[in-house]
Amino acid sequence: MDNPEDFWDSFYRERSQVWSGEPNKFLVREAASLAPRSALDLGCGEGADAIWLAQHGWSVTAIDISAVALGRAAAHAAALGLAGRIDWQQHDLAAWTPTAAYDLVSAQFLHSPVDFPREEVLRTAAGAVAPGGTLLVVGHEAFPPWSRHPAPEVPLPRPAEVADQLGLAAGHWQVETAESPAREVTGPDGQSAVLTDSVLRVRRLDH
Ligand SMILES: C[S@@+](CC[C@H](N)C(=O)[O-])C[C@H]1O[C@@H](n2cnc3c(N)ncnc32)[C@H](O)[C@@H]1O
């Protein structure tokens, strides 16, 4: 299946809930020290991060390609009384141009096995950060053994490489976090693995 929208809709339809419902731990850790203003969550999936941000005072725009995921996310937010604090938008990020600037732009595990120009999307994301704002890119440094990615053995960029790929203008950005933490995880069929994540937080300086 080549069409990314169809791929992700059918991925989400396989189960009534795919992700844990908990926010990503590095989002929670990194956003905790920021003043809650406007946030953009790219590839928001079932919405746990956007919901956590809204619960902590952020005004959130959350984008995903999958209407199935967005429907679940919006229903969950509405049940929590947060409907007015999150603007759920369906876009293909490969063809999306931001029309506003945000104090926090977050991309959490924004990986896709189908036709996804991740570097370009992240560069566009950097362009959506307001002066003084933060870009947080968290992802895999290596795909899990059960990944559906067509080339799971290909290593993914480490945080410093992600920073290079963003093409940030010298003197206008500061790297605040660049880490490769490891964690133990359990796969969909109960398999154990140790995964390494890539955590990059950069701040756009206020000039
Ligand atoms: C691995 S999931 C991560 C979801 C969520 N950020 C999380 O950490 O639980 C990747 C998400 O990116 C979305 N996605 C993939 N390709 C996309 C695209 N071209 N445009 C927008 N969203 C996309 C998928 O639908 C999926 O929800």
The ligand as an SDF file (V2000), in Angstrom:
LIG
                    3D

 27 29  0  0  0  0  0  0  0  0999 V2000
    4.9570    6.4740   14.8240 C   0  0  0  0  0  0  0  0  0  0  0  0
    3.5000    7.4030   14.8560 S   0  0  0  0  0  0  0  0  0  0  0  0
    3.7760    8.5030   16.2380 C   0  0  0  0  0  0  0  0  0  0  0  0
    2.5010    9.0830   16.8010 C   0  0  0  0  0  0  0  0  0  0  0  0
    2.6820    9.9920   18.0090 C   0  0  0  0  0  0  0  0  0  0  0  0
    3.4860   11.1480   17.7230 N   0  0  0  0  0  0  0  0  0  0  0  0
    3.2690    9.2240   19.1630 C   0  0  0  0  0  0  0  0  0  0  0  0
    4.4300    9.4600   19.5050 O   0  0  0  0  0  0  0  0  0  0  0  0
    2.5450    8.3700   19.7090 O   0  0  0  0  0  0  0  0  0  0  0  0
    3.6960    8.4640   13.4510 C   0  0  0  0  0  0  0  0  0  0  0  0
    2.4920    9.3470   13.2120 C   0  0  0  0  0  0  0  0  0  0  0  0
    2.7840   10.1990   12.0970 O   0  0  0  0  0  0  0  0  0  0  0  0
    1.6450   10.2580   11.2670 C   0  0  0  0  0  0  0  0  0  0  0  0
    2.1020   10.5230    9.8930 N   0  0  0  0  0  0  0  0  0  0  0  0
    2.8160    9.6830    9.0970 C   0  0  0  0  0  0  0  0  0  0  0  0
    3.0350   10.2390    7.8960 N   0  0  0  0  0  0  0  0  0  0  0  0
    2.4450   11.4620    7.9350 C   0  0  0  0  0  0  0  0  0  0  0  0
    2.3200   12.5100    6.9980 C   0  0  0  0  0  0  0  0  0  0  0  0
    2.8290   12.4210    5.7720 N   0  0  0  0  0  0  0  0  0  0  0  0
    1.6570   13.6300    7.3710 N   0  0  0  0  0  0  0  0  0  0  0  0
    1.1150   13.7310    8.6190 C   0  0  0  0  0  0  0  0  0  0  0  0
    1.2060   12.7640    9.5430 N   0  0  0  0  0  0  0  0  0  0  0  0
    1.8610   11.6370    9.2150 C   0  0  0  0  0  0  0  0  0  0  0  0
    0.9820    8.8960   11.4050 C   0  0  0  0  0  0  0  0  0  0  0  0
   -0.3790    8.8770   11.0610 O   0  0  0  0  0  0  0  0  0  0  0  0
    1.2280    8.5850   12.8780 C   0  0  0  0  0  0  0  0  0  0  0  0
    0.1620    9.0130   13.6740 O   0  0  0  0  0  0  0  0  0  0  0  0
  1  2  1  0
  2  3  1  0
  2 10  1  0
  3  4  1  0
  4  5  1  0
  5  6  1  0
  5  7  1  0
  7  8  2  0
  7  9  1  0
 10 11  1  0
 11 12  1  0
 11 26  1  0
 12 13  1  0
 13 14  1  0
 13 24  1  0
 14 15  1  0
 14 23  1  0
 15 16  2  0
 16 17  1  0
 17 18  1  0
 17 23  2  0
 18 19  1  0
 18 20  2  0
 20 21  1  0
 21 22  2  0
 22 23  1  0
 24 25  1  0
 24 26  1  0
 26 27  1  0
M  CHG  2   2   1   9  -1
M  END
$$$$
